Amino acid sequence: YHISRGNVTIDELSDQLKDIYLKERKAFKLRLSLGLVLSHRETGELRYFYPHNNESVLSEIILISNEEDLEQVIKKLREIDFEGEVWRYRPDTKWLPYRITNTREVTEKEKKQAVCFPTELPLFEDTFQININVYMLEEDGKVERVYNSTKKFEDTMNLNIYNRHLSYIKNMEMYSRKYGCRNCGKLFHKSTFLKRHETSCSKASILKFPGGYYKQDKNLFELLDSFGINIPDEQRYYPHVSCFDFEALLATDHEISNTKKIKWLADHQPVSVLLCSNLEGYKDPHCIINPDLDGLLEDMFTYLEKSKLLLLVICLID
């Protein structure tokens, strides 16, 4: 599908995808790319950038088999920065985006149909207290499981899917003699063997994290270690620490003014602080009470300076 346009809006793309969905008779995979004209910053030369399959604005190829899938695609499109996308197509910094001329949508027919309304199957299982397994029978007699129940009910119902329609499988042994793993393609002559295999298949459930998985940054000493500079453990951390804990009252006679959207009920006003340290001579808790906040802080830091405890502080405020 090639659609000419002078700009790109989410509403236009949504309407276009809905038209494509209505025209397609089977489930399909979608690629979406942009065609645009680039302008040379110095010479003014214009160059047309043809929308290729490998330049899709979608980070992954998406399977669309029902209206819920279509809405998910439209939701993903609303999250895309199209202005940033067109800048990505420049061969170098001398070329500037001039105009988006068209969009190109490529659909690939999906031979293996998805389960109709798969999101409703767990609700169906809970409602009727039964496990549901859905299989797809191919022309060569091989069977592939397309939905595997995660429920633990006593009864199980096996269904066959064909052109988005489900039918009941009365006898699994007569249904097929070949059961293929949907991940690695390995064949089994019993469905029970397939079920056992899929729980440990090495090619199953490959998780992708678009933003990258969490990786804790190296601290200063770990970075130094990577450069061959080793700092002994006894020199990395100061041996003494001081902790303090404030206690406060909720004062209703405060002077904070209310706004149209915020109404102040009380003011959190510190009235005391408890200090303690692992330094010899200062291991016993020391309590300071002073309703005046400035005076309370002054007394606190005077005590810390006097006891040489103005070090690493852990703050706990109640």
Backbone torsions as a table, in degrees:
resi	resn	phi	psi	omega
1	TYR	NA	123.2	174.9
2	HIS	-116.1	120.5	-179.9
3	ILE	-118.6	120.4	178.6
4	SER	-80.5	139.7	177.3
5	ARG	-164.1	157.2	178.9
6	GLY	-96.9	-10.4	177.0
7	ASN	-152.0	173.4	-179.0
8	VAL	-125.0	122.8	174.0
9	THR	-126.2	152.6	-179.1
10	ILE	-63.6	-38.3	-179.7
11	ASP	-62.5	-42.0	178.7
12	GLU	-64.8	-44.2	178.7
13	LEU	-64.2	-38.4	179.4
14	SER	-63.2	-46.5	179.2
15	ASP	-62.6	-39.8	180.0
16	GLN	-64.9	-43.4	179.7
17	LEU	-66.1	-34.7	177.6
18	LYS	-66.2	-38.5	176.6
19	ASP	-64.6	-41.8	178.3
20	ILE	-63.5	-41.6	179.8
21	TYR	-60.3	-40.1	-179.7
22	LEU	-70.3	-30.7	-179.2
23	LYS	-77.7	-31.6	-178.1
24	GLU	-78.1	134.2	-177.6
25	ARG	-92.0	-18.2	-178.4
26	LYS	-129.1	168.7	175.6
27	ALA	-60.4	145.5	-177.0
28	PHE	-145.9	156.8	174.7
29	LYS	-99.0	144.6	-171.4
30	LEU	-120.8	134.9	167.9
31	ARG	-121.7	137.5	-179.8
32	LEU	-127.7	123.8	179.4
33	SER	-134.9	161.7	-175.2
34	LEU	-109.9	140.8	170.5
35	GLY	-106.0	131.1	-176.3
36	LEU	-148.3	163.7	177.1
37	VAL	-105.5	132.3	177.3
38	LEU	-105.5	146.5	179.6
39	SER	-119.2	133.2	179.2
40	HIS	-75.3	131.3	-174.8
41	ARG	-62.3	-34.8	-173.6
42	GLU	-97.5	-44.1	-174.1
43	THR	-95.7	-16.6	-176.9
44	GLY	78.8	5.3	-179.9
45	GLU	-64.0	142.8	179.0
46	LEU	-106.2	140.5	179.7
47	ARG	-137.3	134.3	179.6
48	TYR	-90.6	129.7	177.6
49	PHE	-100.0	112.7	-177.9
50	TYR	-76.8	135.1	-179.7
51	PRO	-74.0	109.9	-179.5
52	HIS	-96.2	161.5	178.1
53	ASN	-63.8	-36.5	-176.6
54	ASN	-80.4	5.1	177.3
55	GLU	-115.8	36.0	-178.4
56	SER	-66.8	140.6	178.2
57	VAL	-75.4	-16.6	175.7
58	LEU	-86.3	134.9	-175.7
59	SER	-68.8	-18.2	-179.4
60	GLU	-148.7	157.2	176.5
61	ILE	-74.4	127.7	-172.9
62	ILE	-109.6	133.7	176.6
63	LEU	-88.6	127.2	178.4
64	ILE	-116.0	114.1	-179.7
65	SER	-124.1	-12.7	178.1
66	ASN	-153.9	178.9	-176.0
67	GLU	-67.2	-29.6	177.5
68	GLU	-65.3	-39.7	176.2
69	ASP	-62.7	-40.8	179.8
70	LEU	-62.5	-42.0	178.9
71	GLU	-66.0	-33.4	176.8
72	GLN	-65.8	-38.1	177.7
73	VAL	-64.8	-45.2	179.4
74	ILE	-62.6	-37.5	177.3
75	LYS	-63.0	-41.5	178.0
76	LYS	-64.8	-37.8	179.6
77	LEU	-64.8	-34.4	179.4
78	ARG	-67.3	-20.0	-179.5
79	GLU	-91.0	-5.4	-175.8
80	ILE	-87.7	135.9	174.0
81	ASP	-88.9	96.1	-175.5
82	PHE	-68.4	-31.0	176.7
83	GLU	-64.0	-40.6	176.8
84	GLY	-68.4	-31.2	179.5
85	GLU	-65.2	-43.1	-177.1
86	VAL	-67.9	-30.4	176.7
87	TRP	-68.0	-24.8	-179.2
88	ARG	-71.3	-20.1	-176.2
89	TYR	-84.0	-4.6	-177.1
90	ARG	-69.3	137.3	176.5
91	PRO	-69.2	-32.9	173.5
92	ASP	-156.2	179.7	-172.7
93	THR	-72.7	-9.5	179.2
94	LYS	-79.9	-13.0	179.9
95	TRP	-100.0	135.6	-179.2
96	LEU	-119.4	144.4	174.8
97	PRO	-62.6	130.3	-178.5
98	TYR	-107.3	-49.9	-179.5
99	ARG	-162.2	139.8	171.4
100	ILE	-84.7	121.6	-174.0
101	THR	-99.2	-31.6	-176.8
102	ASN	-164.4	166.7	171.9
103	THR	-118.5	153.5	-179.6
104	ARG	-128.7	118.7	178.1
105	GLU	-110.5	121.9	179.3
106	VAL	-110.2	125.4	178.3
107	THR	-111.8	138.6	176.2
108	GLU	-119.2	124.1	179.2
109	LYS	-63.3	134.2	177.7
110	GLU	-95.6	113.7	-177.7
111	LYS	-67.3	-34.1	-178.1
112	LYS	-97.7	107.8	-174.1
113	GLN	-70.7	143.8	176.8
114	ALA	-78.2	163.4	179.2
115	VAL	-70.0	137.1	177.1
116	CYS	-68.1	130.3	178.7
117	PHE	46.5	56.4	-176.3
118	PRO	-62.5	-28.0	-178.4
119	THR	-69.6	-17.6	-178.7
120	GLU	-92.4	-10.5	-178.8
121	LEU	-63.1	-43.0	176.8
122	PRO	-58.5	-38.4	177.2
123	LEU	-65.3	-40.7	177.1
124	PHE	-60.2	-43.4	-179.6
125	GLU	-63.2	-43.5	179.9
126	ASP	-66.7	-37.1	-177.8
127	THR	-66.4	-43.2	-176.4
128	PHE	-102.4	5.1	176.4
129	GLN	53.5	53.4	-178.3
130	ILE	-147.9	144.6	175.9
131	ASN	-81.5	139.4	179.6
132	ILE	-119.6	123.7	171.0
133	ASN	-117.3	134.3	-177.4
134	VAL	-117.5	129.8	-178.5
135	TYR	-121.5	157.4	176.8
136	MET	-126.6	125.1	-177.9
137	LEU	-97.3	122.5	179.9
138	GLU	-91.9	170.5	-174.9
139	GLU	-63.4	-31.5	-179.3
140	ASP	-82.7	5.6	178.3
141	GLY	90.8	-5.6	179.6
142	LYS	-77.3	142.9	-179.0
143	VAL	-112.9	136.1	176.1
144	GLU	-123.9	133.1	178.0
145	ARG	-82.2	123.8	-178.3
146	VAL	-107.1	-12.6	173.9
147	TYR	-147.3	125.6	-178.2
148	ASN	-118.1	120.8	-177.7
149	SER	-65.9	141.6	174.8
150	THR	-105.8	4.8	-179.2
151	LYS	-80.8	167.5	-178.4
152	LYS	-128.2	42.3	178.7
153	PHE	-79.5	165.1	-177.5
154	GLU	-69.6	-40.7	-175.7
155	ASP	-99.5	149.8	179.3
156	THR	-131.2	137.2	176.7
157	MET	-118.7	126.5	179.0
158	ASN	-101.1	133.3	-176.8
159	LEU	-125.2	148.9	174.0
160	ASN	-105.5	140.3	178.5
161	ILE	-114.1	133.7	177.8
162	TYR	-149.1	120.0	-178.7
163	ASN	51.2	45.5	176.6
164	ARG	69.4	13.3	177.4
165	HIS	-115.3	141.5	-177.8
166	LEU	-105.7	141.2	176.0
167	SER	-135.2	152.6	-174.6
168	TYR	-79.7	134.5	175.8
169	ILE	-99.4	111.4	-176.5
170	LYS	-79.9	-39.9	-176.1
171	ASN	-131.8	110.1	-177.4
172	MET	-68.5	-30.9	-178.6
173	GLU	-69.3	-34.0	177.8
174	MET	-83.2	-19.4	-176.9
175	TYR	-65.4	-45.6	179.6
176	SER	-165.5	159.9	176.3
177	ARG	-111.4	-1.6	-179.8
178	LYS	-129.9	123.6	178.9
179	TYR	-122.4	119.2	-175.4
180	GLY	-101.9	140.1	175.8
181	CYS	-71.1	130.7	-178.4
182	ARG	-73.4	-10.7	-178.6
183	ASN	-98.7	-49.1	-175.6
184	CYS	-111.6	-12.4	178.2
185	GLY	85.6	0.5	-179.4
186	LYS	-66.1	141.9	-175.5
187	LEU	-102.4	146.5	177.4
188	PHE	-136.4	150.1	-177.6
189	HIS	-92.4	-2.9	174.8
190	LYS	-134.9	144.4	-179.1
191	SER	-66.7	-30.6	179.2
192	THR	-65.1	-36.4	177.7
193	PHE	-66.8	-38.6	177.7
194	LEU	-63.3	-44.9	-179.4
195	LYS	-60.1	-41.9	179.6
196	ARG	-66.5	-38.6	-179.2
197	HIS	-66.6	-42.5	-174.8
198	GLU	-64.9	-21.0	178.0
199	THR	-71.3	-18.7	-178.0
200	SER	-130.2	15.8	-179.2
201	CYS	-63.8	131.4	-175.4
202	SER	-70.5	-19.1	-177.6
203	LYS	-102.5	12.1	-177.8
204	ALA	-92.4	152.1	171.7
205	SER	52.2	60.9	174.4
206	ILE	-84.1	111.7	-175.5
207	LEU	-89.2	136.6	177.0
208	LYS	-119.9	135.5	-179.9
209	PHE	-115.3	100.5	-176.8
210	PRO	-55.0	-37.3	-179.7
211	GLY	-88.6	2.3	-177.0
212	GLY	87.2	143.3	178.9
213	TYR	-76.2	157.4	-176.2
214	TYR	-69.8	127.8	177.1
215	LYS	-134.1	118.8	-177.2
216	GLN	-67.4	131.7	179.3
217	ASP	-68.2	151.4	176.9
218	LYS	-73.9	140.9	175.1
219	ASN	-80.0	179.0	-175.4
220	LEU	-58.2	-42.9	-176.1
221	PHE	-71.5	-34.8	176.8
222	GLU	-67.7	-35.8	175.7
223	LEU	-65.7	-41.2	177.3
224	LEU	-63.0	-38.6	178.4
225	ASP	-61.6	-37.1	-179.7
226	SER	-66.0	-21.9	176.7
227	PHE	-97.8	9.9	178.5
228	GLY	81.2	13.0	178.6
229	ILE	-103.4	108.5	-175.9
230	ASN	-103.1	126.8	176.3
231	ILE	-106.2	123.4	179.9
232	PRO	-56.8	149.0	-177.3
233	ASP	-59.7	-36.1	-177.4
234	GLU	-69.7	-15.0	178.5
235	GLN	-102.2	-1.4	-177.1
236	ARG	-84.6	-30.4	-174.6
237	TYR	-130.6	141.5	175.9
238	TYR	-74.1	133.2	-171.2
239	PRO	-71.4	-19.7	-173.7
240	HIS	-112.3	139.4	178.1
241	VAL	-133.2	159.3	176.4
242	SER	-128.7	134.8	178.3
243	CYS	-116.8	146.7	174.1
244	PHE	-141.8	152.1	-175.5
245	ASP	-136.1	118.9	178.5
246	PHE	-88.6	143.7	169.3
247	GLU	-115.4	142.3	-174.6
248	ALA	-136.3	159.7	175.0
249	LEU	-110.4	150.8	174.3
250	LEU	-93.7	96.9	-176.3
251	ALA	-86.8	126.8	179.2
252	THR	-89.2	-16.6	-179.8
253	ASP	-93.1	51.7	-178.4
254	HIS	-88.6	169.8	-179.2
255	GLU	-110.1	18.5	-179.3
256	ILE	-80.8	130.2	-177.8
257	SER	-84.0	141.8	175.8
258	ASN	-78.1	157.5	175.2
259	THR	-119.1	-177.2	-179.8
260	LYS	-65.6	-30.7	-175.6
261	LYS	-107.2	-15.0	-175.5
262	ILE	-125.6	131.0	174.6
263	LYS	-119.9	119.8	-177.4
264	TRP	-84.9	125.8	178.8
265	LEU	-96.1	-34.5	-178.4
266	ALA	-159.1	160.9	178.6
267	ASP	-113.5	130.9	-179.8
268	HIS	-81.7	102.4	-173.9
269	GLN	-114.8	114.5	177.9
270	PRO	-64.0	139.2	179.4
271	VAL	-126.7	-14.8	-179.5
272	SER	-154.6	160.7	177.4
273	VAL	-144.0	139.5	178.9
274	LEU	-114.7	127.5	-178.1
275	LEU	-118.2	147.4	177.3
276	CYS	-155.4	153.5	-177.7
277	SER	-146.4	165.7	174.0
278	ASN	-95.9	8.0	178.0
279	LEU	-77.6	136.4	-179.7
280	GLU	-57.2	133.3	-179.6
281	GLY	92.0	-10.4	-178.6
282	TYR	-132.5	24.8	-179.5
283	LYS	-80.3	-18.5	177.4
284	ASP	-79.9	138.1	-180.0
285	PRO	-59.5	142.6	179.0
286	HIS	-124.3	121.1	-175.4
287	CYS	-107.1	134.4	177.4
288	ILE	-122.6	127.6	179.8
289	ILE	-118.1	124.6	178.5
290	ASN	-161.1	113.4	-177.9
291	PRO	-67.4	-17.6	177.2
292	ASP	-85.5	121.0	-173.2
293	LEU	-62.3	-45.3	179.7
294	ASP	-61.7	-42.1	178.9
295	GLY	-66.5	-36.1	179.2
296	LEU	-64.4	-44.5	179.3
297	LEU	-67.7	-37.9	179.1
298	GLU	-63.9	-43.8	178.1
299	ASP	-63.9	-37.1	-178.7
300	MET	-64.3	-50.4	-177.3
301	PHE	-72.8	-26.8	173.4
302	THR	-63.2	-42.0	178.4
303	TYR	-66.6	-40.7	180.0
304	LEU	-65.0	-41.4	178.8
305	GLU	-67.6	-39.6	-179.2
306	LYS	-63.6	-39.5	-177.2
307	SER	-95.4	7.9	-179.4
308	LYS	55.9	38.5	-178.5
309	LEU	-105.6	10.6	-179.7
310	LEU	-77.6	68.3	-173.4
311	LEU	-121.4	-138.8	176.0
312	LEU	-70.6	126.0	-173.7
313	VAL	-119.3	133.7	174.5
314	ILE	-109.3	120.7	-172.5
315	CYS	-104.1	124.5	174.9
316	LEU	-123.6	113.2	-176.6
317	ILE	-111.3	124.1	176.5
318	ASP	-96.2	NA	NA
